[in-house]
Amino acid sequence: MDKNISLQAIQNARKIHEEQMTKIEDAIAGNFVEDPTKPIKTECTFGMWLYDENLHVKEILGAQFFNTIETNHTKWHNEYLEVFNILFKNQKKQGFLSKMMKTKAIDPMELDRAKAYYADLKITSAELLKIVDASQRRMDAMSEAKFR
């Protein structure tokens, strides 16, 4: 693994997480979301980056940075599960016409609950991205030898 590949991987992980948050915003706005983020932390794209043994994220960042990312990522998924259950869990049961019209039959009270959970999720997301950014700066400052 070289430094440039590791830096690109962490940048991609950040971008993917931001895209996940956009999907949630789209669903809250009433739009149909294709392929919502998986609620299991090891199955989402960000998690696949974090736990990919070939990328050696833990060895490169060190246990403290890795554990902080992992803790925040787990917290994000715990909060996201509540949003997922409201917005996406039954999405597959919609008919073709509903998907084409981009409408969903979510109870207004459930949508309000999803919005409340999303407010917490945004805070957790900001914390996660803050540590990802710090980790990226840490990686950028490391010598190339650390990546071999």
C-alpha positions in Angstrom: 0.0 0.0 0.0 1.4 3.4 -0.9 0.7 6.7 0.6 -1.2 8.1 -2.3 -3.5 5.1 -2.5 -4.2 5.4 1.3 -4.9 9.1 1.0 -7.2 8.5 -1.9 -9.0 5.8 0.0 -9.7 8.0 3.0 -10.9 10.9 0.8 -13.2 8.4 -1.0 -14.5 7.2 2.4 -15.3 10.8 3.4 -17.1 11.4 0.1 -19.1 8.2 0.5 -20.2 9.2 3.9 -21.4 12.6 2.7 -23.3 10.8 -0.1 -25.0 8.6 2.6 -26.2 11.7 4.4 -27.5 13.2 1.2 -29.5 10.0 0.6 -31.2 10.4 4.0 -31.9 14.1 3.2 -33.5 13.0 -0.1 -35.7 10.4 1.6 -36.8 12.9 4.2 -37.8 15.2 1.4 -40.0 12.5 0.0 -37.8 11.3 -2.8 -37.2 7.7 -3.6 -33.7 6.6 -2.8 -32.0 3.9 -4.8 -29.8 1.6 -2.8 -30.0 3.2 0.7 -27.0 2.9 3.0 -26.9 -0.5 4.6 -27.6 -0.3 8.4 -24.9 -2.7 9.4 -21.6 -0.9 10.0 -19.4 -3.5 8.3 -21.6 -3.6 5.2 -21.8 0.1 4.3 -19.2 1.4 1.9 -17.5 3.5 4.6 -17.3 0.5 6.9 -15.9 -1.6 4.1 -13.1 1.0 3.8 -12.5 1.1 7.6 -12.4 -2.6 8.0 -10.6 -3.6 4.8 -7.6 -5.5 6.0 -5.7 -4.8 2.7 -5.8 -1.1 3.4 -4.2 -1.5 6.9 -6.1 1.5 8.2 -5.6 0.6 11.8 -1.9 0.1 11.4 -1.4 3.3 9.4 -3.5 5.6 11.7 -2.7 3.9 15.0 -5.1 2.5 17.5 -6.2 5.8 19.0 -7.3 7.4 15.7 -8.8 4.1 14.4 -10.7 3.5 17.6 -12.1 7.0 17.6 -13.3 6.6 14.0 -14.7 3.2 14.8 -16.6 4.5 17.9 -18.1 7.4 15.9 -19.0 5.1 13.0 -20.7 2.7 15.3 -22.6 5.5 17.0 -23.6 6.8 13.5 -25.0 3.4 12.6 -26.9 3.0 15.9 -28.6 6.4 15.2 -29.0 5.6 11.5 -30.8 2.4 12.2 -33.7 4.4 13.7 -33.9 6.5 10.5 -33.5 3.5 8.3 -36.4 1.7 9.9 -38.7 4.6 9.2 -37.5 5.7 5.8 -36.1 2.6 4.0 -37.0 -0.7 5.7 -40.3 -1.0 3.9 -39.2 0.8 0.7 -38.8 -2.5 -1.2 -42.5 -3.2 -0.7 -43.5 -0.2 -2.8 -45.0 -0.7 -6.2 -43.4 0.2 -9.5 -45.7 3.3 -9.9 -44.7 4.6 -6.5 -41.1 4.3 -7.4 -41.6 6.1 -10.7 -43.5 8.9 -9.1 -40.9 9.1 -6.3 -43.6 9.0 -3.6 -43.7 7.1 -0.4 -46.4 6.5 2.1 -44.7 7.5 5.3 -46.9 8.5 8.2 -46.4 12.2 9.0 -45.7 11.4 12.6 -43.1 8.8 11.6 -41.5 11.4 9.2 -41.3 13.8 12.1 -39.5 11.1 14.2 -37.1 10.5 11.3 -36.3 14.2 11.1 -35.6 14.2 14.9 -33.3 11.2 14.6 -31.7 12.9 11.6 -30.9 16.0 13.6 -28.9 13.8 16.0 -27.4 11.9 13.1 -26.1 15.2 11.6 -24.2 15.9 14.8 -22.7 12.4 14.9 -21.8 12.7 11.2 -20.0 16.0 11.8 -18.0 14.4 14.6 -17.1 11.4 12.4 -16.0 13.7 9.5 -13.9 15.8 11.9 -11.9 12.7 13.0 -11.7 11.5 9.4 -10.2 14.9 8.4 -7.7 14.8 11.3 -6.8 11.2 10.3 -6.2 12.4 6.7 -4.0 15.2 7.9 -2.1 12.7 10.0 -1.7 10.3 7.0 -0.5 13.2 4.8 2.2 14.2 7.4 3.5 10.6 7.6 6.6 9.4 5.7 6.1 7.1 2.7 7.9 4.4 4.6 4.9 4.0 7.1 2.8 2.8 4.2 5.0 -0.1 3.2 
